Amino acid sequence: METKAKNGALETFRSLFAVVAIALIIGIAYLLYIFVLGDKSNFDKGGVVEGHPLNVLGTIHKGGIAIVPILIACALMVVTFSIERFFTIFMARGRGSVTGFVRTVKAHLEAGNIDSAIQECDKQKGSVGNVIRAVLGKYKALLSDTTKDKEQKVAALQQELEDSTSLELPILEKNLPIIATLASVSTLFGLLGTVFGMIKSFAAMAEAGTPDPTKLSLGISEALINTAIGIGSSAAAIVMYNVFTTNIDTLSYSIDEAGFSIIQSFNAHAK
């Protein structure tokens, strides 16, 4: 009962993490926009925010409260969820090398030593260790089961492998859709900020009559810096998404490899 309660609490935390993290990050982004980017030291005219920006922070602030905080939030979300996925996948690998663990389990199975293989799973832990531990437990129970024939036992063992895998993989893939969404949304918000900036620049030109090259170049730089932030966030999200999916595929392959060896061993030893 205590283990189930802990697992339930952990699952609740994982479910709420994304919602709470996004809400906090959006709030932090607006605070950064107001108090850091909008600091008076970033502008001329005696520190009046309406003045010309003196540095990059002031230029970013000029992008507007409608777009810049969203772009900052996207960048912070990429960092936050990348760190969260890194630790989750790192913990899923277990304590030692996954390749070495699978090799050791296969060696114990070839020797017919199921208990030693189970002990290796207890040492390894993580998602890979948990799946193989559950399948080996089923393997041991089926060996002494006299109510089923061999085909039924093999089918039950395969089902246990599929069920255990289906419980662990969603944990590894959780929040990856958020990173994938940020990869495209960040660029779109960056382009939207650029469009707004260009609209403001050309509107100012139309009102002034004679274009001021200094004001025009400043407006264009304000517009393009939004694109830079959006593209940078998008590039980071794409890289991290591919890194995480590659690691998850590697873990899935290791589980499949060990599962195949277990079923082969069962076929050789079961009656």
C-alpha positions in Angstrom: 0.0 0.0 0.0 2.8 2.4 0.9 4.6 1.7 -2.5 1.3 2.3 -4.4 0.8 5.6 -2.5 4.3 6.7 -3.4 3.8 5.8 -7.0 0.5 7.7 -7.1 2.1 10.8 -5.5 4.9 10.7 -8.0 2.5 10.4 -11.0 0.5 13.3 -9.7 3.7 15.4 -9.4 4.6 14.5 -13.0 1.2 15.4 -14.2 1.2 18.8 -12.4 4.8 19.7 -13.2 4.2 20.9 -16.7 1.2 23.1 -15.8 2.9 24.6 -12.8 6.2 25.1 -14.6 4.6 26.8 -17.6 2.6 29.2 -15.3 5.7 30.1 -13.3 7.8 30.6 -16.4 5.3 32.9 -18.0 5.2 35.0 -14.8 9.0 35.1 -14.6 9.2 36.2 -18.2 6.9 39.2 -17.6 8.9 40.1 -14.5 12.2 39.9 -16.5 10.6 42.1 -19.2 9.4 44.8 -16.8 12.3 44.9 -14.2 15.4 43.7 -16.1 14.8 44.6 -19.8 12.8 47.7 -18.8 15.4 49.0 -16.3 15.9 52.8 -16.9 19.7 52.3 -17.2 19.0 50.6 -20.6 17.7 53.8 -22.1 18.8 57.4 -22.7 16.9 60.7 -22.0 17.8 60.5 -18.3 16.7 56.9 -17.9 13.2 57.3 -19.4 12.0 54.0 -20.8 10.5 55.8 -23.8 13.9 56.9 -24.9 16.3 55.1 -27.3 17.9 51.9 -26.1 21.5 52.1 -25.0 22.2 48.3 -25.1 20.8 45.0 -26.3 18.5 44.6 -23.2 16.9 47.9 -24.1 16.6 46.9 -27.7 14.9 43.7 -26.8 12.5 45.6 -24.5 11.5 47.7 -27.4 10.0 44.6 -29.1 6.9 45.1 -27.0 5.2 43.5 -24.1 2.9 41.6 -26.4 5.7 39.5 -27.9 8.9 39.7 -26.0 7.8 38.1 -22.7 6.3 35.2 -24.8 9.6 34.7 -26.5 11.5 34.8 -23.2 9.0 32.3 -21.8 9.6 30.0 -24.8 13.3 30.1 -24.3 13.0 29.4 -20.5 10.6 26.5 -21.2 13.0 24.9 -23.6 15.7 25.1 -20.9 13.4 23.9 -18.1 11.9 20.9 -19.9 15.2 19.9 -21.4 16.7 19.7 -17.9 13.7 17.8 -16.6 13.8 15.3 -19.5 17.6 14.9 -19.1 17.2 13.9 -15.4 14.2 11.6 -16.1 16.0 9.7 -18.9 19.2 9.6 -16.9 17.4 8.0 -14.0 15.6 5.6 -16.4 19.0 4.2 -17.5 19.7 3.0 -14.0 22.9 2.8 -12.1 25.2 1.2 -14.6 25.7 0.8 -18.3 22.5 -0.4 -20.0 24.5 -2.4 -22.5 26.5 -4.1 -19.8 23.3 -4.8 -17.8 21.6 -6.5 -20.8 24.7 -8.5 -21.5 24.9 -9.7 -17.9 21.2 -10.6 -17.8 21.6 -12.6 -21.0 24.6 -14.5 -19.5 22.6 -15.4 -16.4 19.7 -16.6 -18.6 22.0 -18.8 -20.7 23.3 -20.3 -17.5 19.7 -20.8 -16.3 20.3 -18.7 -13.2 17.0 -16.6 -13.0 17.6 -15.5 -9.4 20.9 -13.9 -10.3 19.3 -12.1 -13.3 16.6 -10.8 -11.0 19.3 -9.6 -8.5 21.0 -7.7 -11.4 17.7 -5.9 -12.1 17.4 -4.9 -8.5 20.9 -3.4 -8.7 20.3 -1.7 -12.0 16.9 -0.1 -11.2 15.6 2.5 -13.6 13.0 1.8 -16.3 15.1 -0.8 -18.1 15.7 -2.7 -14.8 12.0 -2.4 -13.8 10.7 -3.9 -17.1 13.2 -6.8 -17.1 12.5 -7.4 -13.4 8.8 -7.7 -14.0 9.3 -10.1 -16.9 11.8 -12.2 -15.0 9.3 -12.4 -12.1 6.7 -13.7 -14.5 9.2 -16.1 -16.1 9.9 -17.6 -12.7 6.2 -17.9 -11.8 5.4 -19.5 -15.2 8.1 -22.2 -14.8 6.2 -23.7 -11.8 2.7 -23.1 -13.4 1.2 -26.5 -14.3 -2.2 -25.1 -15.4 -1.0 -23.8 -18.8 0.7 -25.4 -21.7 4.0 -24.1 -23.2 2.4 -21.9 -25.8 0.1 -20.2 -23.3 3.1 -19.6 -21.0 5.1 -18.0 -23.8 2.1 -15.8 -24.7 1.7 -14.8 -21.1 5.4 -13.9 -20.9 5.2 -11.8 -24.1 2.1 -10.0 -22.7 4.0 -9.2 -19.5 6.8 -7.7 -21.5 4.4 -5.6 -23.6 2.5 -4.4 -20.5 5.6 -3.5 -18.5 7.1 -1.6 -21.5 3.8 0.3 -22.0 3.9 1.4 -18.4 7.5 2.7 -18.5 7.8 4.3 -22.0 5.1 7.0 -21.5 7.1 8.3 -18.5 10.2 8.7 -20.7 8.2 10.4 -23.5 6.2 12.7 -21.1 6.7 16.5 -21.9 8.5 15.8 -25.2 5.4 17.1 -27.1 6.0 20.4 -25.3 9.5 20.6 -26.5 8.4 19.7 -30.1 5.7 22.3 -30.0 8.2 25.0 -28.8 10.4 24.1 -31.7 7.8 25.5 -34.2 6.0 28.0 -32.0 9.1 29.9 -31.0 9.9 30.7 -34.6 6.4 31.8 -35.4 6.3 34.1 -32.4 9.7 35.5 -33.4 8.4 36.2 -37.0 5.3 37.7 -35.5 7.4 40.1 -33.4 9.4 41.0 -36.5 6.2 41.8 -38.5 4.9 44.0 -35.7 8.2 45.8 -35.5 8.3 46.4 -39.2 4.7 47.7 -39.2 5.7 50.2 -36.5 8.8 51.2 -38.3 7.0 51.9 -41.6 4.1 53.6 -39.8 6.6 56.0 -38.2 8.1 56.7 -41.6 4.7 57.5 -43.0 3.9 59.9 -40.2 7.3 61.7 -40.4 7.2 62.1 -44.1 10.9 62.2 -44.6 12.5 58.9 -43.3 15.1 59.2 -40.5 17.8 56.6 -41.3 18.7 56.3 -37.6 15.2 55.7 -36.4 14.5 53.3 -39.3 17.6 51.2 -38.6 16.7 51.1 -34.9 13.2 50.0 -35.6 14.5 47.2 -37.9 17.0 46.0 -35.3 14.2 45.9 -32.7 12.1 43.8 -35.1 14.9 41.4 -36.1 16.0 40.7 -32.6 12.6 39.1 -32.0 13.3 36.7 -34.9 16.8 36.0 -33.4 15.4 35.0 -30.0 12.6 32.9 -31.6 15.0 31.0 -34.0 17.5 30.5 -31.2 14.9 28.9 -29.0 13.5 26.8 -31.8 17.0 25.5 -32.8 17.7 24.5 -29.1 14.3 22.8 -28.9 14.9 20.8 -32.1 18.4 19.7 -30.9 17.2 18.6 -27.5 14.1 16.8 -28.9 16.3 14.8 -31.2 18.8 14.0 -28.4 16.0 12.8 -26.1 14.2 10.7 -28.7 17.5 9.0 -29.7 18.1 8.1 -26.0 14.6 6.8 -25.6 15.0 4.7 -28.8 18.2 3.3 -27.4 16.5 2.3 -24.1 13.6 0.7 -26.0 16.0 -1.3 -28.1 17.8 -2.5 -24.9 14.4 -3.6 -23.4 13.5 -5.4 -26.6 16.8 -7.1 -26.8 16.6 -8.3 -23.2 13.0 -9.3 -23.6 13.8 -11.4 -26.7 16.6 -13.2 -24.8 14.2 -13.9 -21.9 11.6 -15.4 -24.2 14.2 -17.5 -26.0 15.5 -18.8 -22.6 11.9 -19.6 -21.5 11.3 -21.6 -24.7 14.5 -23.6 -24.0 13.7 -24.3 -20.3 9.9 -24.4 -20.1 7.9 -27.6 -20.4 
